Amino acid sequence: MTMIDVPAQSARIRKCVHCGFCTATCPTYLLTGDELDSPRGRIWLMKDMLANPSAPPSPRAVHHVDRCLSCLSCTTTCPSGVDYMHMVDAARAHIEQKHRRPWPQRLLRSALPALLTRRVLFRALLRAGQGLRPLANAAVALLPAALRPQLQAMLAMIPPRLPAPGLAEQRRPLPVARPLGRVILHLGCVQPVLRPAIDDAALRLLARHGVEVVITRQSACCGALDHHLGREAAAAAHASANIAAWEAAGPVDAILITASGCGTVIKDYAALFGDDPAMAARAAAIAAKARDISEYLALLPPLPSTLAPGLPVAWHSACSLQHGQQVKAVPRQLLIDAGFDVRDPAEAHICCGSAGSYAILQPALSAALKARKQAALAATGAQIVASSNIGCIGQIGGGQIGGPELHTIHMVELLDWASGGPPPPGIPRPNC
């Protein structure tokens, strides 16, 4: 998608009747009360862009589109079926092409996908950051003021300890004597570095179910990071590499994704190739195979639980799963079937503020949503929080102020533990 598709965008905009239902569930509007920080307001700004698509977008439009989380809560709420996801995606691509940002922002927005989508480089940078954290904190004060909040947010995300590469990243799936199914497991870029235990738990869980797992060498980043920065060509390049690698892997039942933020983009791969019908058809075939791991596990016979029932777990449904993919009941039911006491927080539909690179690019809004989500989860009384997305897990589990400590883990880690796997690192032991 190299140019804004005016007819398609105009048709999407016309579906919006400006009823305002979206304002009740939009996180940025709830925080700021600014109409232009709501989907309805942003749609008005997009309409202005379409009036003269060859001209640069207004600074006001850039400001408010940048502040959108792409949580897609509005699409769940909208009674008119407005396709806000593709509208805001097109607006971001248009801004990326037509708007010249100040050089500090250009540098940051170019560096983020370059650094985060390459596992070897990302791991090396984290290790360097751990050793140089005191110097780095001091160095931030010497940088342009426009970059300081973003860089401080990046430094705050550096974990105190970096885990060793897991079995999944080493492409060492567990052998299955008589496979009952065959799947590809997508690893992505950030998750294997920050939390390899997630994909390793998925390998053990799938092996217990008798499922053969394929991990392709060539595939890596799903393209989400570039895509949400409006860098469509770079996102399509990542998608093309994955499509080719997964096609070469041979017949599979599904392509499984343990990071729901990746899953939402992969399921929508065909949209990245709207001006390339041949590639779009291949992308659509791959997207049709894509499944959040919870969707696939729900099709398999349940495994007996080895844990005493009733361990309280708060379920944080990632926006990318409940709104982006409309997968809501399945993961929660899997946890219930495994014997956990699943508790739902207030405002479960509201974003935690992670949203890919949003926590770096919009640190103030992200921090406010993080505190709101942590308080809601703590109020459930559960110390364990389960989710389906690495971004949410890092966001909710980091930097809590007051209240009980929340142990945030992926739902597959809980399901693996319940069916005979090791307890997730740092999890409080149940009284049994």
N, C-alpha and C positions, 0 to 999 in steps of 0.2 A: 504494500500500500504506500505509494510514493507521493500521491496528492490526495487532498481531502475529496471524498466522494460526495459532491454537493447533493445530487438527487437522493442518495441513500440517507444522508444526514437530515435533509429536509423532511423526508418521510418519517424518520424517527422522531424528530422534533414535533411534527404535527400530531403525533399520538399523545403528547403531553397536554392534559387539559388544565394544568396548573391548579389541581385540587388541593395540594398542600399536604396530602397524607405522608409524603416522603419526609417532610420536615420533622415529624414526630420520631422518626427512627434514624435520622442522619446525625452521626456523632459530632461532626464539626458544627452543625447548626445548634445542637444541644449545648455545645460549649460556648459559642460566640453569640448566638442569637442574631447573627447577620444573615439576612435573606440570601445574599450572594454566596454564603457558605452552605447553602442547601442545594439539593439536586435541582429543584425548581429554578432557583436563582442561577445556577451554573448553566442550565439549559437556555435561559435568556441570553447569557453571555455567548454561548455557542451559536445561537441564532444571529447575534451580531457579527460573529466571525464569518458566517456563511454569506452575509450581505455583501462582503467584499473579500472573497477567499484568497485573492492575490496579495492583499495588504497584510502587514504584520498585525498580530492580535494586540489589543489594548493591554497596557500594563495591568489594569484591573482584572481583565480576563485571565491573564497569566497567573496573577496572585491567587485568585480563587480556585482555578482549576488545579494549580499546584497543591492546594490545601485539601483536595479530595483524597480520601484514603482508598478509593475503589473497593470499599468493603461490600458494596452492592446490597446493603440492607434496604435501600430504596427500591430495588427491583422486587424484593420479596413483598414489600408493602404496597407497591403501585397497583391500583385497581385497573389501570388502562394498559398494562403490559408494555410500558415504555422500555425500549432496549437501551438503558442508560450505560451499560457496560461498553458497548461498541461506540456509543456517542462520546464518552469521555476518553476512550482509547484514541479515537480519531482526532479529538481536540488536542490531546497531548502530542500526537504526531505532527499536527499542524503547527503547534507552538514550537516544537523542536525544529521544524524547517524554516519558519518565518520569523521567529523571535531571537534576537541576539541578547543573551544574558550577560551580566557583568562577568569579567574573567574569573573571579574566584568561584562563582557558581558553575561556569563552564568546566573549570578544572575538576571540581568535585564530582559533577555529574558524569564526566568522562572517566574519572578514576574509579568510581564505585563499581561499575560493571567490569572494568578491566581487572580489578583486584579480587572481587568476590566470586567471579565465575571460573576462576582457575584454582583448583584445589591446592596444588603444590605451592603456588604463590601466596594464596590466602593463609595457608598453614605457616609458611615462613614469616609472613608479616605479623601474624599473631604471636609467634615465638619472639620475634624481635620486639614487639610491643610490650610483652610481659617483662622483658629484661630492661627495657628503656622507659617504662611507664613514668617514673619520677621526672626524667628529663623531658619526656614528651609532654607532660602536663605543664611544665615550665615553658616549653617551646610554643605551646598553643597561644600563650599570652603575647608572643611576638608576631603572630600572624595577623592578616587583615581581620578586622572586627566582624566582617560578614561571614567569615569561615569559622570563627571560634565556637559558636554553639554546636555546629555540626561535628566538628572535630572532637569536641568534648564528649558528645554523644557516642562517637565511634570509640573513643578510649574507654568509656564506661562499659562497653560491650566486650572488652577483652577479658576472657575468663582467667581466673587465677591459675588454673591448671588445664593444660591441653591434653586430651586423651590421645592415646596411640591409634593409628589407623585400625579400623575394624576388619572383620572377615569379609564383609560385603565390599568394602573399598578395595581389598586385595583380590576380589573376584574369587572367593573361596566358598561358594554355597555348599551347604551340607548335602551329602549324598542321600538319595532316596532309592531304595531297592526296587520297588515297583511303583513308579510314578502314576498317580491318579489324575494328574494335571500338569501343565507346563506353562509357566508365566515368565515374563520379563520383570525384573525389579529395577525401577528407575532410582538412581542414587542422588542425582542432583549435584550441587556444588558446595553449598554451605553446610548442610546437615552432616555429611560424612566427616567433616573436620571438627565441628562443634559437638556433635552428639552421635558418634558411630554406633552407640548402643542401640539406637532405634532400629537401624537396618539389620543389625545382628540379631535383635529380638525377632524381627520379621522373618529372617532366615530360619531360625529355630522353630518358630510357630508354623511356618509353611511346611517345613520338613516333617513336623509332627502330624500334619494333615496329609502327608504323602504327596506333596506338590514339588515338582522339579522347578528350580529357579535358575534363570539365565540372567547374567549381568554382563552387558556388552561393554567392551573396552572403549569404543569410540564415543559413546553418548555421555553427556555431562549436564551442563546447564540447560534448563528447559526453555530459557529465553525470557522468563518473567521479569527479571530485573531490568533488562533493556526495554522490554515492552512497556512497562509502566513508567519509564522515563521518556517515552515517545520515540525511542530509537528502533523503528520498525525493521529496518534493514538488518541490524545486528540481531534482533530477536528472531527474524526469519532465518538467519544463518545458523543460529543454535538449533532451531527447529529442524532445518534441513539435515543437519548432522545426525540428530536423533532419529529422524524418520528413516534415513538410509541405514543406520546401524540396526534399528529394530526390524526393518524389512529383511535385512541379511540374517537375522537370528532364526528365521524359519517360523513355522506355524506355532502359535501360542494361544492359550485360552484368553489371556488378558495381559495388559501392561499395567503393573501395579505401582502406585505412587504412595509413599508414606508422608509426603509433605503436601498438604492440601493446596497450598499456594501454587505449587507446581502443577497440581492436578487440574486446577481451573484453567490454566493457560494451555496445557496439553490437550484437554478436551475441546479446546477452541482453536486448535492449530489451523484449521482450514481458513479461518478469517485472516490469518497472517499472509495468505497467498491469494487474496481476492483478485489480483490482477494477473494471476498465473493459473489458469484452469487446470492444467495438467498436474501441477504441484498441489493445487488445492484438493484434487481428487485423492492423491496419495495421502495428504495430510488428514483428510476426512476419514480415510480407512484406518489410519493409525489412531485417530481420536476415538473412533468407535470401539477400539480395544482398550482404551484407557479407563482405569477404575481406581478410585480410592481403595486402599487395601481393605477398609471396612466393608465395602460393597462386595468384594470377592469372598472375604471370610464368612460373610452372612450366608453365602451359598453352600458352605461346607458343613458337614455334620459337627455339632459342638463337641469340644474336648472336655473330659471330666476335669473339674477344678480340684486342685490339691490344697487350696487355702480354706480356712474356716470362713463361712459366709458372713457378710455384714460389714466388711471394712469400708468406712465412708470415703467416697471419692466425689469430688466436685467435677462436673463435666463442663469444660469450656469448649463450646462448639465454635471452631474457627470460622470467621466470616467467609473465607474461601470455600469452606465445606457447606455450611448451611445456606448461604446466600448465592455464592458463585456456582456451586454444583447442585444445590437443592438436595443435599444428602443430610438428613436431619435425624430420623429415628434410628437408623441402622447402627451407628457406632455406640450410641447410648444403650441400645438393647443388647449388644454384644457384651458390654460391661456388666449389665444386669444378669445376663445368662451365666457369666463367669462367677457370679456370687457377690459382686460388689454392691454396696449401698450407694447408688448414684444420686447425687444431689444437684439440683439446678440452681444457679445463682439468679438473683434479680438482674434485670436488663441483659438477659442472656443473648439478645440479638444485637447488642451494642459492641462495637469493635474495641479491642484491647489497646489499639494504637501502634501495633507493630507494622503491619502492612508493607512488608518488604523493606525498601530503603526509606520509608516514610519516617521511621523513628530517628533516622539521621538527618533527613532533609527538613523535617518539621518537628524539631525536638520538643518545643514547648507544648504544642497540641498533643503530641504523642505521650508526653509525661503526664498530662492531665487525664487522658483516657486510661493510661496504665494505672494510676492511683485509683481511679473510679472502679476499674475492673478488679483490682486486687482487693478492694474493700468489699465488693459484692461477693467475691469468692470466699473471702475469710468469713463472711457472715453465714455461710452454709455450715460452718463448724467442722468441715473436712480439712485435714492438713495436706491431703494429696489432691492435686489438680491434674486431670487428664485432658489432653488435647490431641489434635491431629496434625499440628503444623509447627515446625521448628521455630518460626518467628514468634508465634504466640508463646511457646514454651520459654524461650529466652526472655521475652518481654515481661511476662507475668512473674517469672521466678527471680528476676533481678531487681535489686535495690528496693526492697520493701521497707516502708517506714512504719514502725509500730505494728501491733497485732501479731498473731501467730505466724510462724514461717510457713510458707506455702511450698510444697515439694511438687514441682511441675514436671510431668513426664508424659511420654507419648502413650496413647492407649494400647499400642501393640506391645509395649514393655509390660504393661499390666496383664494383658492377655497371655503373654509368654510366661510371666511369673505364675499366673494362676494355673497354667497347664503343665507346670514342672520346670520352668526355667529359673534362672537366678533372680533374686530380688533386684530391682533397679537400684543403682548406686545412690546412697544417701536417703533412701526411703525409710520412714519410721516403721519399725517392726510392729505387726499387729499383735494384740494381746490374745494369744490362743495357745 
